[in-house]
Amino acid sequence: MKLIAIETASETCSAALFQDGEIYLRYEVKPRGHSELILKMMDEVLAEAELRLTDLDAAAYGRGPGSFTGVRIAAGVIQGVAFAADLPVVPVSTLAALAQRAYREKGEPKLLTAFDARMGELYWAGYRVGENELVVPAIPEQVASAERVELPVDDEWYGVGSGWGAYAKQLEHRLNGTLLGYKADMYCSARDVAQLAADYFHRGEAVAPEHALPVYLRNQVAEKR
């Protein structure tokens, strides 16, 4: 299995090449300039793995939620790559990718991911570690204020993401002692997008390039209302 993955939805920009379990990565914290940086990163991981785009089985991207501009960049770049190389595309939630990184680095099996969505709201979801040490949803993705996000029904959860830096007091108060801790300064990485995408691909969750679209959540909520 060989796929390339990109992630540009936050302050970081990264590209990863997954080749039969081995991962080549370029990762940089840089709030701006993602559109120029990501193409160079993709070229570099391909060169390091000694592969061309046409050698790959799929392309993957962090589909959001996150920065509106960053999510659009990821979707647009991966569409172009996939059309050019005739590749299927695997969309991966940025909240899930963040949870996967937190499990990889912190070892916590139950994770509450939160991005600061501005306007007094959070992008929010909950994940548990399932088979093959990959995260699976426990609380659906949503956008809401810290006072209204859906909370888990059991205890011993760990928080991760920029939303914890912005709304830690409100979230800790609502969780009422069931929170083990949190890390606000952790960002998504294409490494975890690639790892999840490889599993999703084998489960038949790839889409055609024209369906590689951004997910904003806020727009979806507005439509539901």
Secondary structure, DSSP 8 states (H G I E B T S, - for coil): -EEEEEE-SSSEEEEEEEETTEEEEEEEE-SS-HHHHHHHHHHHHHHHHT--GGG-SEEEEE--SS-HHHHHHHHHHHHHHHHHHT--EEEE-HHHHHHHHHHHHH--SEEEEEEEEETTEEEEEEEEE-GGG-EEEEEEEEEE-TTTS---SSS-EEEESHHHHHHHHHHHHHHTT-EEEEESS----HHHHHHHHHHHHHTT--B-GGG-----SHHHHHHH-
